[in-house]
Amino acid sequence: SRLAGEVDFTSGWDLRRMPRTRRLAILVAYVHRLRQQAQDDVLSIPDLHLRMVMSRLQRKERRERLRTRSELNQAARDLALACEPLIDPAVEDAEVREAAWLRVSRSRLQAAMVSVAELASEGGEGLARLAGRNAELRRFLPRLLAALRLESNASGRSVLEAWRYLLLIEGKRQPDLGMAPTELLRGKWRSLVWNQDGTLHRGLYSWAVLDRMCDALRRRDVFAPESRDHRDPRRQLLSGRQWRAQRGAVLRSLDLPESGAAAVANLREDLLRAYRRADAVLDRPGGPRLVEHRGRSRPSIPRLAGVPETESLAALRQDIASSLPIVDLSELLLEVDAWVSFTDAMVEARRGTARGAGSSRSLCAVLLSQACNIGLRAVSDPHDPALNLDRLEWVRQRYVAGESILAANDRLVDAHSRLPLAKAWGQGHVASADGLRFVVPGRTAHAAPNPRYFGRRRGITYYNFVSDQYSGFHAVVVSGTIRDSLFVLDGLLEQGSCLEPKELMVDTAGYSDAVFGLFWLLGFQFSPRLRDLSDVRFWRLGPAADLGRMQKLAPRKIRPARIESHWEDLLRIAGSLQQGRVRASDFMRSLQAGGRVSRIRQAIVELGRIVKSIYLLGYLADADERRHVLNQLNRGESRHALARTIFFGHRGELRQAYRPGQEDQLGALGLVVNAVIHWNAVYTSEVLSAMARAGRPADPGDVVRLSPLVHGHIQLLGRYRFELPTPLSQGDYRQMTVPPG
């Protein structure tokens, strides 16, 4: 495992030059890595295939509904006519049937009933149609059953038993299905898998087991010990002697109390203060108010008014836009590298192996080709040894991947954080997270369908984290559009820059009660934006507290006993996450609802409900807090717009079929976007300094509202040159024209 990180940077030529023992160790680590990747790929196929099949069935069903709409409308009209005598007081009860048949004949009424029953069902017919797709299932299910070695916890035991039963009857033409496990059959599957004679339908039962297996794998109730992404996160937690030795250090570093009772007491006081503060601002002009909705009180907050742009700010933006020099994106990268030397960090990822002359130019060319999605040929030059196509391909494979991109990005983020202008935008303690969607054309197991974002094709989500200084410090690539709340902790716990974000903003879809609980345990502030508070649940601790007018808002009570009885487990989980023993997104999957809900999950959810209520009450009472969240999310969305502009090649589609290639290319995109932001910040600072020397200092309030995401002066299209004039390569700046006062 110690050599696993070196595998990605080892070539066949390197292996031939190594001593025999080291060569064997590298090969063993490489085989181990390939085995893990193969397991992960195989485990991702069932879920992807099931979603594709269901998507096709749903599209077919919609087409059939559109085709039969006129038939359904006619049947509905016939039924409406037949029902008129039922509500007509002039028609006697004994004459209702004859009156109905006078309006609609008996045969037409029967036909209408059949049509409505077939065309207006409540759902589930898509699942029933899977019975006709058994041949498709048989093409891969036998091999899948034989290839996977799976284990489960208590919640996934019934699913694993059914999976092993399918393996047991595999190859039998008429197996005895009376012994099939049926505990896993819930919801619509419960009634769909049975034949009219009470026996199980083998095909539908197999589809049901596959569906439940995919769900259990997502929640990690079923897991593969040999996999990297589908292991059981619970087994990686601190435990036993190891936990007892580190317990004190975890309590001190996270500033958590010894007992759950003390934690609940502190939270009780915080929650009571939050309710009283919200009650004090109710019904103030422009403030929140309570409205009655379906017999229950619901909070309502006015919409935030936009902050008008002052004349001085507009003039300052115009001055800066006219002063920034026009620059090619290729030269911009070289210039930033001359200041920061981020390409040197890419050497460190390869243990300092020497690179040839012009290596920085080669690296910048490869990064630009990846970020702009245009391929290496567009940036190559056969007459330049540093830009020769073979040289660029060699550099791409050897250096522009994985940890080398992360190391270069961390160095760039650190340099950007030291700029006075960046510190004026923020101190690096606040961040936001959001997903950027990319269509992935072609057949691949590393993209998933979602009609809302990808139409009829498949895609991935580039879930990235943006600081209040506009720099991107971490990112995760996920297939399709997996729920954002799974990944919100990864960016804070795994990032390697000098930034220390303590508060994270996300959009509405990125939160859950469990997320609030884990954030609080780890000492972070979770601050989601909420578009609508009408359906949000507020909670209270105990019946005795006087909440004033907010009493109606919180009828639900927290169960503090769950937190107190499992406090030691909560501390152990927090310590394991903090130390990186288990990845936060993997542990979050294991907390997803479904099947039997564990007591530890219930304790985390109860804790999260308290923390969430405290946050929601502050969000409700403080307009500045709502604007603070909105401003940071807007920075992330504006950064996404810049990334879209740079990633213009191939119609903005990501052509990488495998996850490592996707991660490398989008990592290069994030690095180039950070370089643009840093370049803009440096030159904007120079413009501001020149204006101050000319006796026209900018208003600090206007400087805070400037953005380094402007790109009208950056030339993205055309010939890409990778050569700087000598003064610029030595750290000098370009000539600028400062507008006269």
N, C-alpha and C positions, 0 to 999 in steps of 0.2 A: 504493500500500500504506500510505502514511502516513495517508491519510484513511479507511482501512478501519474503524478503531475508532470513527470518528464516524458511520458509516453507520447503526448501530443506533439512534442517538439523534436522527436527523434526520427531520423530518416534511415533508409537502408544503408546509405553510405556511412552514417555514423556507427551503425551496428557493426559493420565490417571492421571498423578501426578499434572497437572496444575489446578489452580483455574478455576471455570466454565466460568467466563467471558473471561479469556485469551484463554481457550480452544475453545470457540465459535469464537473468533476473528481469531485464527489460522486456524480453519476449513473454515471460510468464505474466508480468503485469499487464502487457498489451492484450494477451488472451483473456485475462480476467476482466479487463475493461470491455473488450468486445462481447464477452458473455453477458455482462450486465446490460450493455446497450441492446443486445439482441433480445434479452428478456423484456426490457422496457418497450421495445418496438412491438413485440408479440402481444404484450398486455394492452397496448393502445389500440390494436386492430379491432377487437370485438366491439368496443364502445363506438369507434368510428363507423364500423360497418352497420351496427344497429341504428345509429342516428341517420345514416344515409338511406337505409331501407325505409325507416319511418318517414323521412322527408319525402321520398318518392311516393309512398302510399298517401301521405297527406296531400301532395300536389294532385295526384290522381283523383282523390276524393273531392277536392275542390273543383276540378274540371268537371266531374260527373254532376256535382251539385249545380254548377252553372248551366250544364247541358239540360238538366231536368228541372230548372227553375220554373218554367212555364207549367209543367205537369204538377209541381208542388203547389203553385199558385191556384191552379184550377181545383185541385183537391181541397185546398183550404177554403175556397169559396163555397164548394159543395157542402163541406162540413158546417160552415157558418150558416148556410141556408137551412140545413137540417136541424141546427140547434136553436133557430129562432123560436119555434113553438115551446121550447123548454122555459123560456123567460117571458113568453107572451101571456099575461094574466087572463086574456080573453079565451085561451085554449084550455079546455078541461083536461085533467090529468089522464083520463081514459082515452082522450082523442089525440094525445101528443104524437104517438107513433104514426097514425094515419096522416096527421098534418105534416109531419116531417117527410113522409114518402110522397105526399102531394107536391112538395117543393123539389125533392130530389128522389129519383127512383131508387129502389132497394139495391139494384146492381151497381148504380153509380156511387151510392153511399159506401158500399163494401169496397169498391175499387179505390175510393178516396181514402178510406181508413188504411188500406194496405200501402198506398203511396206515402201517406204521412208517416206511417210506422217505419218505412224503409228509408225515407229521405230526411226525416227530422229527428233522428235518434240523438241521444245525449252523448254520444262518443263511445269509443271502444271498438267501433267497426273497423278502424285501421288495424288494430291488433288482431282482430278476427281474420283479416285478410292475410295475415302471415301464414295461415294454414296452407295457402296456395304457393308459398315460397320456400317450401321445405328443401327443394333441390338446391337452392342457393345456400341454405344453411349447411347442408351436407358437404358442400365443397370445402369448407374450412373447419367445421366443428370437430371431426374426428382427430385431425392433426393437432388442433388446439388442446383437446382433452389429453392427448398423449404427451404433449410437449411441456405443459406447465406443472410445476411442483408448487402447490399452494398450501398455505396454512391460514388459520382464522382465529379470531377471538370469540368470546361468547356470543356477541351480536351477529357474527357471520357464520356461526356453526351450521345453521339450517341451510344456508346457501351452499356451503362447501359440501355438506352431505348430499344435496341434490346434484351438485356437479360431479361428485364421485359416483353417484348412482348412474348418471349418463355414461360415464366411462365404463361402468360395470356392464351395461346393456349394449354397449357399442358393438356393432356387427351382428347382433341378433335380429332376425327378421320379425319375430313376434314375441317380444319379451313380456314378462308378467309385470304390468305397470301397477298392480295392486300394492306393491311394496314401495312405490315411489314416495319420497318425502314430499309432503304438501304444506308443511308449516310456512314455507317461504311465499306461498301464493297469497297475495293480498291485493286489495283494490280491484281493478277490472279483471286482473288475471284470475281471481278466485272463481268467477263464473264462466270465463271464456274457455278454459282448458278442458272442460268436461264435455263428453259426448252425450247424446240424448239418452243412451242406455246407462249412464252413470260411470262409464269408464273414462280414463284419461286419454286425451288426444295427444299422441306421442310428439307430433311436430310442434303443436302449440306449447306443450309442456317444455320442450327443448328451448323454444324462443323465450318462454317465461324465465327459465333458469338462466339463460344468457343475459336477459335484461336485469335480473336481480344480481347476477354476478358482476356485471359492469357497475351497478350502483354500489355494491359492497367493496369493489376495488377502489372506487373513487373515495369512499369513506375510510379506506384502509381497515375495514372489518375483515376483509380477506386480503392477504398480502403474499408476496413472493420473497422468501428470504434471500435469494440470489440476485434480486434486482437492486438497482440503486434508487430508482424513483418510486418503487412500490413496496418498500420494506415497511415493517411495522414500527411506527414512530414510538410506540409505548416502550418497546424493548431498548430503546436508545436513551431513555431518561436516566438521570442519576438515581442510584438506589443503594441500599445496604450501607456498607462501611464507607464507600466512596461519598455517599450523600452526607453521612454523619460528619465526615471530615471537612466538608465544604459548607455545611449549613450556616455557620457563623459568618463566613465571608459573604455568602449570598445575602443574608439579612442586612449586613452593613452596606454592601454595594447598592442594594435596591431600596434601602431605608424602609424596611417592612417590620412590623411589630412581631414579637415572639408568638403571640396567640391570636387565633381567629377572633376571639371575643374583643380584644383590644382594637383589631382592625375594623370590626363591625361598629364598635362604639364611635370611633373617629369618623367613619363614613356616615353614621347616623346624624352627627352634629353638622357635617358638611351638607347633607341632604336637607336638613331642617332649615339651615341658613339659606340654601338655594330656593326653597319654597317661599320663605318669607321675603326674599329679595324680589322674586317674580310677582308675588302678591302686591308688593309696594308700588310696582310700576304699571299695574293693570289699569286700563282705561285712560291712561294719560294720552294727551294729544300726540298722535303718531306712534303710540306704543301698542303693545299687545292687548288683546281682549279675549274673553271667553264667550263662545257662542253655543247655543243649544243645537245639537244635531242628533236626531233620532232618540230623543230623550236623554242624551248624555252631553256633558260639557266637553267642548273641544277648543283648543287654543287657535287663535288667528293672529297672524302678524302682518303688518302692512308691508308692501313691497318696497325694497330699498330703492331710493331715488338715485339716479346717476350723479356722480360728482362732476360738475361742469368744468370744462377746460378753460383756464384763465388766459387772458391775452398774453401775459408774460410767458406762460408755459408753451402756448402755440408758437410764439416768436422764438423761444429757445429751441424748440424742436426744429423749426425751420432753419435756424442758424446752424445747428449741428448737422442737419441733412445736407445743407449746401457746403459744409466744411469737410465732411468725411471724404477722403480720396476714393476714386473709383479703383477697384482692385479685382483681379481674377481670383477665383476661389483657390486655384492651385498656388498662386503666390501668397495668398492669405495663410494657407497651411504652413508653407515654408517660413513665413515671417513669424507666426506664432511659435513654431518649433525653434526658431533662432532665439526667442525670448525665454521659452520654458524648457526646451529640450525634452519634450514628451516622448520623442522617438527613442531616446536613450533608455527609457523605462522598458521599452519593448526588447531591448538587448538583455536587460536584467532577467526577463522572463526566460531567456535562453541561457542562463548562467554565464552571462558575460562573453559569449562567443564572439569573436571579432567579425565585423562585417566589412565588406569592401568599401572603397571610396564611393561617395554618392549614395550611401545607404539611406540617409534621411530623405533624399529626393525620391528614391525608390519606394520607401515606406509611405510618404505623402501621396505619391501617385496611386498606390494600391488603395489607400484609405479613401481617396477621392473617388476612384472607380467603384468601390463598394458603396459609398455613401450616396453617390449620384445614380447608382444602379445602371451603369453604362458599360461595364465590362472593361477588361484590361487593354484591349486593342485600342480603345478610344484615347488612352493616355500614354500609349507606347510610342517610342521613337527608335527605329532601327539603327540610326546613326549615333545614338547616345548610349554608351554602355550601361548607364544607370537606369535607362528607361527601355532597354531591350525587352521584348515580350517574354522571352524565356527567363530573363532576370526577374521581371516583375512577378511571373508565376512562381518562381522559386521563393521570392520574398513573401508572397502571399501565403504559401503553404507553411513556411517556416516561422514567420513572425506575426502575421496579422491574424491572430486567433486567440480565443480563450483568455487566459490570464494575462497575456501580453497587452491586449487591448484594455483590460481592466486596470493594469498598472499604469499605462499611459494616460488613461482617463483620470485616475486618481491624482497623478502629478499635475495635470492641467486644472482640475478642480481646486487643488491646493493653491496653485499660483493665482487663480482667479479670486479665491477668497481673501487674498492679501491686498487686493486693490482697494484703495479708499472708497472708490465709487461703488464697488460691490458691497462694502460694509455699510454704505448709506442705504442700499436696497434692503439689507438684512444681515443678521449676524450668523446665519447658517443654522439657527435653532428651529426654523420652521420649514416644512416641506409639504409637497402635495404629491399624490399618486393618481395616475389615470392611464387608460389604455389607448394605444394607437393601433388601428386595425389595418391589416394588409391582406389583399387577396393573393392566394397562392395558386396559380393555374397548374394544370396537370394533375396526375394521379400521385398522391403521396399520403402516407400514414401520419404525417406530422402537420396536418391542417384539418380543420373540422368545418362543417357547414353551419351557417347562420344566415337565413334569408334577409334579415334586417340589415346586416353589414356587408354580406358577400353576394347577395343575389342567389343565383343557382350554383355558384361555385363555393369553394372552401377557402379558409383563410386562417390567419394567426393573429394574436394580440401581443403587441409590444408594450408591456406594462412597465412604465418607467416612473422614476422618482425625481422630482425637481425641487431644488432648494429655493429659499426666498432670495437668493442671489442669481437666480435664473439658470444655474448650472445643473445638469443632470448627473446624479452621482450613483445611480444603480438602475438596473432594468432586468426584467424577466420576460422570456418569450414563452408563451403558452399556446397550445393548439386551440383554435376556435375562440370562443368567448367565455371562458370559465369565470365563475363568480369572482369579482375583484377582492372580496373580503378574505379569500384564501391567501393572498400574497401581500397584504398591507404591512405585515411585520417583517417580511424578508428584507426589504430595502433598508430598514433601520438597523437590523441586526447583522447584516452581511456586508454592508458597504465599508470600503477601506480608505476613504478620504479623511481629511482632517476635520470635516464638518461634524457637528454633534447635534443633529436634529432631535428635538424633544417633542415636537408637536407635528402631527401629520393630518393634512386635510384630504378628504376624498369626496367623491360625488355620492349621491343618494344610494346607488347600488352597492357601495363598497363597505357597508357596515352591518353588524349583527350584535346581539347581546354578548356573545362569547368574545368577540373582538374587543369590546369595551373592557371586559374583565381582564383579558391578557395584557392589553396596553397598560392598564393601571398597575398590574403586578410587576411589570417591567419598568415602571417609572416614566412612561410616555403619555402624552396627551393625545387622545383620538378626537378629531374634530370634523365630522362629516357635514357636508352641506345638505340641508333638508328642504326640498321644494314645497312640501306640504306636511303640516303638522297635524292634520285632522285625524289621521289614522295611527299616529304614534302613541304608544302606551307609556304612561307615567306610573311609577311605583312609589310606595312608601314603606317605611320601616316602623311597624307597630301601629296600633289604633289610637294611642293616647295623644299623639302630637297634634297641636292646633295648627292647621295649615291655612286658616282663613278662607278666602274665596277659592283657593286652590284645592280645597277639600274634595270638591266634586271631580276634580281632574284625575285624582289618584285613588280609585277604589281598590286597586289591586295591592296586595301586601307581599313584601319580600319574606322569604323563609331563611332567616339568618342562621338557623341551626345547620343547614346544609353547608354554609361557608365555614362555620366554626368546627364542625366535625371533620371536614376535609382540608383544613388549613395546611397541614403538613404536606399533603399531596400538592396543593397549589404552590407552596414554596418550592417543592422539588421540581415542578414543571417550570416555574419561572427561572430557577437556577440552570436547568438544562437548556432552556432556550437562550438564556443570556450567554452561556459558555459555548453555544454552537453544537451541543451534543446531538440535537435533533433540529431539523429544519422547520421553521415556523409554519410554512405552507403545508408540509406533510402532517404536522400535528393538528393544524386547523382542519384538514380533511377528516381526520379521525374524530373530530367533534361535530361533524355535520349530522343533523338529525336524520333518523331512519332506523328502523328496527328498534332494538332495546336501547334506550338512552342511558348511558352510564351515569353513575352517581357523581363522578368527578366532573363530567360535563354539566350536570345540573348545578353543581357548586360554582363552576365558572360562570354559567349563565346567570345565577342569582347575584353573584358579585357584579357582573356586567350590567344588570338591570339597575343596581344602585348607582353605579358610575354613569350610566347612560342618562338616568333621570337628572342627576346633578348637571351634566353637560347640557341636556335639553332645556332645563330651566334657565341656565345662563344664556343659552342661545336665544331663548324666548325673550329674556329681559333686556339684553344688551345688543343694540343695533350695531355698535362698533365691532362686536365679536362676529356678527353675521357678515359685516363688510370685510373684516379681516380674513375670514374663510373664503369669501367670494374672490377677493383680490388675488390670493395665492392660487386658487384654482384657475383663474383667468391667465395667470402667468404660465401655468402648465399647458393650457389650451393654445396659447399664443406660440409656445415653443413647439407644439405639435404642428402648427401651421407652417413654421419655418422648416421643420423636418420634412413635411410633405413637399415643400417647394424644392428642397435640395434633392429629394429622392424622386426625381422626375423621370428617370429612364424606364423603358418598358411599361409606360402608362401607369407608373407607380405600383406595379405588381411585383411581389417578391418571388423570384424564380428559383430560389433554393428549395430543394425538395426535402432535405433532412435537417433535423433540429440543430446540430452543430453549425452547419452552414448558415442557417437563419440567424442564430445567435451571433456568429462572427460578423455577418453583414450588417445587422442592425446595431451591433456594438460599434462598428466603424461609423455608422450614421450618427450615433450618439456622440462619439468622439469629435466628429467634424462639426456638428452643431455646437458643441462646447467651444471649439476653436473659433467659430464665427462669433459667438457671444463674447469670448475673451477679447478678440480683436476689436470688436465694436466698443467694448468697455474701455480698452486702453486708449483708443483714438478719441472717444468721447471725453475721457479725462483730459487728454491733451487740448481739445477744443475749449473745455471749461477753464483750464489753466491759462490758455492764451487770452481768453476773454477777461479773466481776472487781472492779468498783467496789463491789459488795455484799459483798465478802469471800469469794466462792465461785469462785475461778478454776478453769477446766476443766483437766483433765490433758492436756498436749500430745499424749500418746499416743492419747488419745480424740479430740482435735481432728483428727488426721490421718485418722482413720477416718470422719469425717463426710462426707456426700455432698450436693452442691447439686442433686441430681436429684429431690428430694421435690416433690410437686405437689398434695398433698391440700388445701392452703390456696388453690389457684389455681382460680378459677371459669372453666371453659372454655365452658359452655353458657349460653344466655339472651341477654339484650339486651346489645349491645356499645356501651359509652359511651366516647367519646374526648374526655374533658375532665378535667383535674386541678384540685383545689383550689389556690389561689395558693401556699400554703407549699410544697406538694410540687413544683409546677412550678418553684420557685426553688431546689430542691435539698435541702429538708428531708426528714426521714424520718417515717414513720407512727408513731403511738403504739403501744407494745408493753407487754405485761404480763410482767414477769420473775417467774417462780415464786419464792415465798419459800424460804429455806433450810430 
